[in-house]
């Protein structure tokens, strides 16, 4: 019974002069749970005791200077490098991927390589800083996009080609160049092609390592805007590593600030940038040059 | 009727680690209540902490101590200890904010900036576009500007984009930071009308407004903030 009904006189129809205001549902499902992840190459090198939860639909930015351990952490999260200690739990959409003992969840480093590769193919995507690491430079743009679809069992040439053209357009590449090899593309175009190749399979979770690093500022702006739009349209969850706070502000909902392998502060992106609490976050934020 | 928003004994310090850990006390023991359909205007000189309060209500600033509660018909929400991910939905659905300055995203047109809050809720692009254009037209932003990124707009034009973006979501609680500062008389009137309509549909508004005329037309109550300065004056002596 609502408050208005309780307050209205007996026998009279409740008068709702204002619509009922309901408490919003704030629970969003967890996608990834990271517990006590440690991977050290030396004292303060690597990452140490990392804990966080990623929720569905969230873009989480990991920021910090070079050597802070953010790329190591990303490699561990993306299934590329096993941690010394700790656990990464993913909650897959495809129940056949989950652990036999626990329905609906999967221990990233408890499963075998084959199942981890299947996961990367089926539900995850990875965007490398250098497009050369994520593309096959010798084969055509269309084949680069089609390859991940083919890995999912798509064999129809016409459909693969149509998907290729469609995704070229989505990332603002000229679809006429579908038969050209990426080595004939500029750096910004290669990066957009890598994004098309990654997103064509509609992954749920995408890992991005400095996706705009090494690009000219004007090219960066275009890429950022494109990423923002795609993330919203596809409802992606993203873990993004960047040293650029402006990129983090534009793309991420939430930030982890890393220093010497540890997370020194975590919070809402605006809060970290407007009201940083930790001495290092304050230093990082106050060191940004604003034109 | 229970208030929509209750703030109790709210404190805010800024600790500057780079400056030897100086603590700047900006808010001390602030309490207030705000009801649906009401517009409360914060008064007091610049630097007294009016914007700070709005930013705490929007999650940009963390509270040191105290409580900020939003009361729904089916329960309450304490904003000071909200988990980070929950803020996304609170901002999308509950607390709207018209900031004083526009944060420009490269290449995003004025129309898209205004559509964004509806798109974030999963609205159809066509509907969002229509609502955005209606608002921009109402605020007299020339149509030729709608498809341009607002980065190069004048202060008044940017402010109208901000207002449209803040009002389009019809949040139950709306924070207004100097919404009419750079507007001419005609557009000030439009904003006054929009505030009155928001009140009529049960929206609670908390604002900062130095313009006497606008203030007298929209404010149901004024909250002078001077008394909350005591902490700062006393602590300054110890520095």
Interface residues (C-beta under 8 A of the other chain):
Chain A: X2 X3 X4 X18 X19 X20 X21 X22 X23 X24 X25 X26 X28 X53 X55 X57 X58 X221 X222 X224 X225 X228 X232 X250 X253 X254 X266 X267 X268 X270 X271 X274 X275 X277 X278 X279 X282 X283 X286
Chain B: X2 X4 X14 X15 X16 X17 X18 X36 X37 X55 X58 X59 X60 X61 X62 X72 X73 X74 X75 X76 X77 X82 X83 X84 X85 X86 X87 X88 X89 X90 X93 X94 X105 X106 X107 X108 X119 X120 X172 X201 X202
